[in-house]
Amino acid sequence: MLESGIFYFALTEAGLHSPHSPHVPSSPLSINTVQYNLSVEPSEWAKAHFFVGIGTVVTMQEAVASKIEEIAQRVAGSEGLEVVEVEVKGGGNHRFVRISIDKPEGVTHGDCELVSQQVGTILDVEDVVPGGRYTLEVSSPGLERKLLKPQDYQRFQGKKARITLRDAVDGRRNWEGTLAGFENGDVALETQPGKTLRFPIGQVQKANLKFEW
């Protein structure tokens, strides 16, 4: 249950913020972003346990992110939205949870607010975030959204993309081109007319759409 602390709501495109907010974030949020700072009293379990070591913290962050993603998928799916990514950073009283959502016609402020409120309520009730104090941000993935899943390469076939590989191909790790599909576990990228590069999706270190002005 949300018992005390800060409530912050921001719509950067409209330039609005709650009069109850004690501060404005030091860096601007992305367009179509809703951010809340939530504070609840730590559970007895959280008070009684301590986590030592970087590996343990990383594992805990991954477990928390996985649980949050499960909740976000449930909420977003019922509203016809896609969860692109869930990130959990920081620790203690400075934990930051970012949820990126999308839909074919584009995400609105209303979508971000709805997901933020519903997911935040569930996180609160189920005491998902250790320590109970965190900042929750829900936003669109932006024009140069990350490509994280096999279906992303299919959905955005024909779009420009930047891809960084784990191992060099033809002496290069960084490639740009037009997405040419995904088949049998391989990503196809047309790097120039008539030349298509194919590589296993496991070879991709990072990938995102390339917006052309």
N, C-alpha and C positions, 0 to 999 in steps of 0.2 A: 504494500500500500504506500502511495506517495504521502509522506507525512510532513516534510518541511523542505526548505531550501529555495532554489531559484527556478523560476519559470520564464523561459525566453522563447519568443516566437518572431521569426524574421522572414520577410518577403522582400528580397533584395531588388527585384525588378520594380516593385511599387515603391520601394524606399520606406517601408513601414516597419515600426517595431513597437513592442508593448511598452506602455508607460511604466509597467512594473519591473522592467528589466533594469538591473543595476549597472549594466555596461553594454557596449556595442563591441562585437568581435573585432579584434585587431586587424584581421584580414577579411576582405569581402567574401561572402559566400557565392557559390555559382548561381546562375539564373535558375529559377524553379527549385529553390532550396528551402526546406523548413528545418529549423534547428531548435532543439529544446535542451535545457540543462535540467536534469532531474536529480533529486537527492532523496534518498530514503535511508532509514536507520539500518546499519549493517545487521545481518542476521546473526544469531548466536553461533551458527556454524562458521561464518566468515570471521567472527571475532576470535574464535577458538583455534583457527588454523593459520599456519604461516607457510608461505611457499618460498623455497630457497633454490637459487640457481637459474641461469638464463634458460636452459632447456626446459625446466619445469614451467617457467612463466610462458614460454612460447607454446608449449603443449596446452596449457590452460587457456591461452588466448584463442587457439585453434578450436578447442572444445566449445568455448563460449560463442565464437563466431559461427560454428556449425549449428548450435542450438538457435541462435538468433536468426540465421538464414532459414531454418526450418519454420520458425514462427512467421517470418516475413513472407516466405513462399505461400504459406497458408492464407495470410491476409491479402496479399497482392493477387493471388490466383482467383480469389472470390470476386475481385474487382476488375478482372481482365487485364491485370498488369504483370509485367515480367520483372523478377528480381535479377538484376545484372550482377551485382556484387555486394558482399557484406564485409566490412573491414572493422576490426577492433584493435585500437592502439592505446598505448599508455597503460597506467595501472594506478591502484590506490584511488585517490580522489580526483585523478586526472585522466580517467578512462574516456576514450572517445569512440563512439559507435557510428559508422557511416553506412547507410543503406542506399544503393543506387537502383532506381526503378525505371522502367521504360514501357512504352506501348507504341504500336505502329503510327498512330496519329500524333504522337508527341505527348509528353507528360505536362500536366498543369500544376499550378500551386495547390489546387484542391486535391489532386491525387497525392501530392507530397504530404499535405496536412492530414489527410485521412489515414494514410499508412503510418505516419508518425504517431498519431494519437492511438490507433489501435495496437500497433506493435509496442509502443511505450507502456500501455496499460497491461499488456500480457507480460512484458519483461518485469514490470513492477510486481504483479500478482504472483508470478512464478519465481521471483527472486533469481533471475537468470544471471545478472551481472554481479560478480563478487564485490562486496563492499557497499552495493546499493547506490553509489553515486557515479553519475556518468553524464556525458553530453551525447544526445542522439540527433543525428542529422540525416534527413532523407532528401535526396536530390535526383535530378535527371542525370544520365551518364555523360551528357555534353555532346557536342558535335563530333568530337574525335573519341567516341566511346571505345572502351577496351573490347577486344575479341577474346573471349575466355572459354567458350564452349564450341563443340563441333558444329552445332546448329547456327552459330553466329556466322561462320564462313559460308554456309549455305544461304542464310537469310540475306546477307549483304553481298552476294555474288554480283559482280559488275561495278562495285564501289572501289575507290582507291583506298589502299591500306599501307601501313608501315609495319614491318615485321622484323624482329631481332631473333636470330637463331642461337641456340646453345653452342653449336659447332659450325664452323665456317663451311660454306658451300661455294666452290669456285673462288676460294680465297676471301670471301666476304661473309659477315654475320648479319649486316643490316641491309634490308631490301625494301624497295618500294615498288608498287605496281597495282594492277587491277585484280581483285579477287576473282578466281575462275572456278570456284567450287570446292567441294570436299567429298572425297570418295575413298572408301576402303582405308580410312584412317589417315589419308594424306591430304594436305592442303595444297591447292593449286593457285599459283600467283603468276599472272602474266606480267613479266617485267618489261617487255617491249613487244611491239607487234610481231606475232609469229613465234615468240619465245616464251614458253611457260615453264616455271620452276615448280617442282613438286617435292614435298618433304613431309615426313611424319609429324603429326600434330605434337607429339612428345618432344620434337626438336624445337618447338617455339618457346622462346624465353618470355617474350612479350609481343603483343600485337594490338594495333588500334587502327580505327578508320582514319583516313587523312582527308581533312576538310579542304576543299579548294575554293578560294575566294574568287 
